[in-house]
Amino acid sequence: MQRLTFILAAIVVAVLAAGPWVANDVLINYGINALLVATLAQAWNIIGGFTGYASFGNSVFYGLGTYGTAIAMSQFHHPFWQGLVLGAALATLCALAVGIPILRLRGPYFAIATLGLSAAMSAIVSNLPIAGTNIGLILPLTRADAMFYELSLALLVACTLCVGWLSRSRFGMGLIAIREDEDAARTMGINTTLYKTLALMLSALFTAVAGGIHAYWITFVDPASSFDPTLNVRMVIMAVFGGPGTVFGPVIGSFILSAVYEVLASRISTAAALLFGLVIVLAVIFMPRGMADLIGGIRNHGWRYLTQNIRDHRL
């Protein structure tokens, strides 16, 4: 079964990699967006799905990735890859600095604390001359959509492989133990503070790199869009819709919701804005553990799985 899953995943990656040679510019642009959003959902899955800490501060790491890349390229005229390294380093160090104190909080207190990080960081960046203050920064213009597509795909594959490793490693088992019962995990000898901080840093790394790729692709960054808290909401919804704590769930959920969102946005813009609220309601009722659990539940228990979920999670 595992080998079949690996083969299917490899086939999907190969098909996606051929996209720039067979698709038009519109589909390539959509693909870059979808791949980057899937990476963000997968990165959130590390801290939210495996560790059980619902972070609303990943948009901070995304913003630091965008600004690290933008500052390196527009202010110091460094190449793109150096900007990516700078953005990833800033986000990882930020995760280390804020992770140690705020990861002592749990539940809604942790969520509220991380939610405030986006607003605080946006205000700080808006007053930094090196970051273009509130106006933003313009990066060197480039016309290499195929390159950005392949980079986005490679980043998603790397993030998914990392999550796959977590699902099998001792470190990943420690994160799952923290998610299930943190006090019991600490009693069993797990250094919960270290594990949670490392998980947040790993999540920040992939999120920041995605932000750096997006910054160079659109060639402009500003505080409002770079530290947009609604982006973090999209990460959470897509990961939860696909199946938090699974390897492929957040990726599948991201692809499905991105496709539906684009169709609605192009035809009925108001419906697109209401989509994610509707998804939350339906997901809670029909599949509270995501699509990955839904597929397994129907296979093992038939349609009784849905009726049981409706009965247990009725509004």
C-alpha positions as CSV (number, residue, x, y, z in Angstrom):
1,M,0.0,0.0,0.0
2,Q,2.8,2.4,0.9
3,R,4.7,1.6,-2.3
4,L,1.5,2.2,-4.3
5,T,1.1,5.5,-2.7
6,F,4.7,6.5,-3.4
7,I,4.3,5.4,-7.1
8,L,1.1,7.4,-7.5
9,A,2.7,10.5,-5.8
10,A,5.7,10.2,-8.1
11,I,3.4,10.0,-11.2
12,V,1.5,13.1,-10.0
13,V,4.7,15.1,-9.5
14,A,6.0,14.0,-13.0
15,V,2.7,15.2,-14.6
16,L,2.8,18.5,-12.7
17,A,6.4,19.0,-13.6
18,A,5.5,18.9,-17.3
19,G,2.9,21.7,-16.8
20,P,5.0,24.6,-18.2
21,W,5.5,22.8,-21.5
22,V,1.9,21.9,-22.2
23,A,-0.2,24.6,-20.4
24,N,-0.9,28.2,-21.4
25,D,0.2,31.2,-19.3
26,V,-3.1,31.4,-17.4
27,L,-2.8,27.8,-16.2
28,I,0.8,28.3,-15.3
29,N,0.0,31.3,-13.2
30,Y,-2.8,29.4,-11.5
31,G,-0.4,26.5,-10.9
32,I,2.1,28.7,-9.2
33,N,-0.5,30.1,-6.9
34,A,-1.9,26.7,-6.1
35,L,1.5,25.1,-5.4
36,L,2.5,27.9,-3.1
37,V,-0.7,27.8,-1.2
38,A,-0.4,24.0,-0.9
39,T,3.1,24.5,0.5
40,L,1.8,27.0,3.1
41,A,-1.0,24.5,4.2
42,Q,1.6,21.7,4.4
43,A,4.0,23.9,6.4
44,W,1.1,24.8,8.8
45,N,0.4,21.1,9.1
46,I,3.7,20.6,10.9
47,I,2.8,22.9,13.8
48,G,-1.0,22.7,13.6
49,G,-1.6,19.1,12.4
50,F,1.2,17.1,14.0
51,T,1.9,19.2,17.1
52,G,-1.7,20.3,17.7
53,Y,-1.0,24.0,18.1
54,A,-3.3,26.0,15.9
55,S,-1.0,28.8,14.8
56,F,-2.4,32.0,13.3
57,G,1.1,33.5,13.1
58,N,2.5,31.7,10.0
59,S,1.6,34.8,8.0
60,V,4.4,36.5,9.9
61,F,6.9,34.0,8.6
62,Y,5.5,34.4,5.1
63,G,5.9,38.2,5.4
64,L,9.5,37.9,6.6
65,G,10.3,35.6,3.7
66,T,8.9,38.1,1.2
67,Y,10.7,41.1,2.8
68,G,13.9,39.2,3.3
69,T,14.0,38.4,-0.4
70,A,12.8,41.9,-1.4
71,I,15.4,43.7,0.7
72,A,18.2,41.6,-0.4
73,M,17.4,42.1,-4.1
74,S,16.1,45.7,-4.3
75,Q,18.2,47.3,-1.5
76,F,21.5,45.4,-1.7
77,H,21.2,44.0,-5.3
78,H,21.9,40.4,-4.2
79,P,20.8,37.5,-6.4
80,F,17.4,35.8,-5.8
81,W,18.8,32.7,-4.0
82,Q,20.6,34.9,-1.5
83,G,17.3,36.7,-0.8
84,L,15.6,33.4,-0.2
85,V,18.3,32.4,2.3
86,L,17.9,35.8,4.1
87,G,14.2,35.5,4.3
88,A,14.3,31.9,5.5
89,A,16.9,32.9,8.1
90,L,14.8,35.8,9.4
91,A,11.7,33.7,9.7
92,T,13.4,30.8,11.4
93,L,15.1,33.1,13.9
94,C,11.8,34.8,14.5
95,A,10.1,31.5,15.2
96,L,12.9,30.7,17.7
97,A,12.6,34.0,19.4
98,V,8.8,34.1,19.7
99,G,8.3,30.3,19.9
100,I,9.9,29.8,23.3
101,P,7.6,32.2,25.2
102,I,4.3,31.8,23.3
103,L,4.5,28.0,23.0
104,R,4.0,27.9,26.8
105,L,0.4,28.9,26.0
106,R,-2.2,26.4,24.9
107,G,-5.5,26.3,23.1
108,P,-7.2,29.6,22.4
109,Y,-4.5,31.6,24.3
110,F,-1.9,30.4,21.9
111,A,-4.1,31.2,18.9
112,I,-4.8,34.7,20.1
113,A,-1.1,35.3,20.8
114,T,0.0,34.2,17.4
115,L,-2.9,36.2,15.8
116,G,-1.4,39.4,17.3
117,L,2.0,38.7,15.8
118,S,0.9,39.6,12.3
119,A,-0.5,43.0,13.2
120,A,2.6,43.8,15.3
121,M,5.1,42.7,12.6
122,S,3.1,44.6,9.9
123,A,3.3,47.8,12.0
124,I,7.0,47.3,12.6
125,V,7.9,46.8,8.9
126,S,5.7,49.7,7.9
127,N,8.0,52.0,9.8
128,L,11.4,50.6,8.6
129,P,13.0,52.7,5.8
130,I,15.0,49.7,4.6
131,A,11.7,48.0,4.0
132,G,10.2,50.8,2.0
133,T,8.1,51.9,5.0
134,N,4.4,51.7,4.2
135,I,4.9,52.0,0.4
136,G,6.7,48.7,-0.1
137,L,9.5,47.5,-2.3
138,I,9.8,46.8,-6.0
139,L,11.9,43.8,-7.1
140,P,13.7,43.4,-10.4
141,L,11.3,42.5,-13.2
142,T,11.6,39.0,-14.6
143,R,9.6,36.9,-17.1
144,A,10.3,33.4,-16.0
145,D,7.0,31.9,-15.0
146,A,8.2,28.4,-15.9
147,M,11.1,28.8,-13.4
148,F,8.7,30.0,-10.6
149,Y,6.4,27.1,-11.4
150,E,9.2,24.5,-11.0
151,L,10.5,26.2,-7.9
152,S,7.1,26.1,-6.3
153,L,6.6,22.5,-7.2
154,A,10.1,21.6,-5.9
155,L,9.3,23.4,-2.6
156,L,6.0,21.6,-2.2
157,V,7.7,18.2,-2.8
158,A,10.4,19.0,-0.3
159,C,7.8,20.1,2.3
160,T,5.7,17.0,1.7
161,L,8.8,14.7,2.0
162,C,9.6,16.5,5.3
163,V,6.1,15.8,6.6
164,G,6.4,12.2,5.4
165,W,9.6,11.9,7.4
166,L,7.8,13.4,10.4
167,S,5.1,10.8,10.2
168,R,7.7,8.0,10.6
169,S,10.5,9.6,12.7
170,R,11.0,9.6,16.5
171,F,10.7,13.4,16.4
172,G,7.4,13.2,14.6
173,M,6.1,10.7,17.1
174,G,7.1,13.1,19.9
175,L,5.0,15.9,18.2
176,I,2.0,13.6,17.9
177,A,2.4,12.7,21.6
178,I,2.4,16.4,22.4
179,R,-0.8,16.8,20.3
180,E,-2.6,13.9,22.1
181,D,-1.5,14.7,25.7
182,E,1.3,17.2,26.3
183,D,1.5,16.5,30.0
184,A,1.7,12.8,29.5
185,A,4.4,13.4,26.8
186,R,6.4,15.5,29.3
187,T,6.1,12.8,31.9
188,M,7.5,10.2,29.4
189,G,10.6,12.3,29.1
190,I,9.9,14.3,25.9
191,N,11.4,17.8,26.0
192,T,8.1,19.4,24.9
193,T,9.5,22.9,24.7
194,L,12.3,21.9,22.4
195,Y,10.0,19.8,20.2
196,K,7.4,22.5,19.8
197,T,10.0,25.1,19.0
198,L,11.7,23.0,16.4
199,A,8.3,22.3,14.8
200,L,7.5,26.0,14.6
201,M,11.0,26.7,13.1
202,L,10.5,24.0,10.5
203,S,7.1,25.4,9.6
204,A,8.5,28.9,9.4
205,L,11.3,27.8,7.1
206,F,9.0,26.4,4.4
207,T,6.5,29.3,4.8
208,A,9.3,31.9,4.3
209,V,10.7,30.2,1.2
210,A,7.2,30.2,-0.3
211,G,6.9,33.9,0.5
212,G,10.3,34.6,-1.1
213,I,9.3,32.8,-4.3
214,H,6.0,34.7,-4.4
215,A,7.7,38.1,-3.8
216,Y,10.1,37.7,-6.8
217,W,7.2,36.3,-9.0
218,I,5.0,39.4,-8.5
219,T,8.0,41.8,-8.1
220,F,6.3,43.9,-5.4
221,V,5.8,43.6,-1.7
222,D,4.0,45.7,0.9
223,P,3.1,45.2,4.6
224,A,-0.6,44.8,4.0
225,S,-0.4,41.9,1.6
226,S,2.8,40.3,3.1
227,F,1.4,40.1,6.6
228,D,-2.2,39.5,5.6
229,P,-3.9,37.5,8.4
230,T,-6.5,36.1,6.0
231,L,-3.7,34.2,4.3
232,N,-3.2,32.3,7.5
233,V,-6.9,31.5,7.7
234,R,-6.6,30.0,4.2
235,M,-3.7,27.8,5.4
236,V,-5.7,26.5,8.3
237,I,-8.9,25.8,6.3
238,M,-7.1,24.0,3.5
239,A,-5.1,21.9,5.9
240,V,-8.2,21.0,8.0
241,F,-10.3,20.4,4.9
242,G,-7.7,17.9,3.6
243,G,-6.8,16.2,6.9
244,P,-4.5,17.7,9.5
245,G,-1.8,15.4,10.8
246,T,-1.7,13.5,7.5
247,V,1.0,13.5,4.8
248,F,-1.1,14.2,1.7
249,G,-4.3,15.6,3.2
250,P,-3.3,19.3,3.2
251,V,-2.0,19.1,-0.3
252,I,-5.2,17.5,-1.7
253,G,-7.4,20.0,0.3
254,S,-5.4,22.9,-1.1
255,F,-5.7,21.8,-4.7
256,I,-9.4,21.2,-4.4
257,L,-10.3,24.4,-2.6
258,S,-7.9,26.5,-4.9
259,A,-9.7,25.1,-8.0
260,V,-13.2,25.8,-6.6
261,Y,-12.2,29.3,-5.4
262,E,-10.7,30.2,-8.8
263,V,-13.9,29.1,-10.6
264,L,-16.2,31.0,-8.3
265,A,-13.9,34.1,-8.3
266,S,-14.0,34.2,-12.1
267,R,-17.8,33.8,-12.3
268,I,-19.4,35.0,-9.0
269,S,-16.9,37.0,-7.0
270,T,-19.2,37.2,-3.9
271,A,-19.5,33.5,-3.8
272,A,-15.8,33.1,-3.7
273,A,-15.6,35.2,-0.6
274,L,-18.2,33.1,1.1
275,L,-16.6,29.8,0.1
276,F,-14.3,29.3,3.1
277,G,-17.0,30.0,5.6
278,L,-19.2,27.4,4.0
279,V,-16.2,24.9,3.9
280,I,-15.8,25.2,7.6
281,V,-19.4,24.4,8.3
282,L,-19.5,21.4,5.9
283,A,-16.2,20.1,7.1
284,V,-17.2,20.2,10.8
285,I,-20.5,18.4,10.0
286,F,-19.4,15.8,7.4
287,M,-15.7,15.3,7.9
288,P,-14.3,16.8,11.2
289,R,-10.9,15.1,10.6
290,G,-10.6,16.0,7.0
291,M,-10.9,14.3,3.6
292,A,-8.2,11.8,4.4
293,D,-10.3,10.5,7.3
294,L,-13.5,10.7,5.2
295,I,-12.1,8.4,2.6
296,G,-10.9,5.9,5.1
297,G,-14.2,6.1,7.1
298,I,-16.4,5.5,4.1
299,R,-14.2,2.6,3.0
300,N,-14.3,0.9,6.4
301,H,-17.8,1.8,7.6
302,G,-19.7,2.9,4.5
303,W,-22.1,5.8,4.5
304,R,-22.7,5.2,8.2
305,Y,-19.6,7.2,8.7
306,L,-21.3,10.4,7.4
307,T,-24.5,9.8,9.3
308,Q,-22.5,9.3,12.5
309,N,-20.6,12.5,11.9
310,I,-23.8,14.4,11.3
311,R,-25.2,13.0,14.5
312,D,-22.1,13.8,16.6
313,H,-21.4,17.3,15.1
314,R,-24.9,18.6,14.3
315,L,-25.4,22.3,14.7
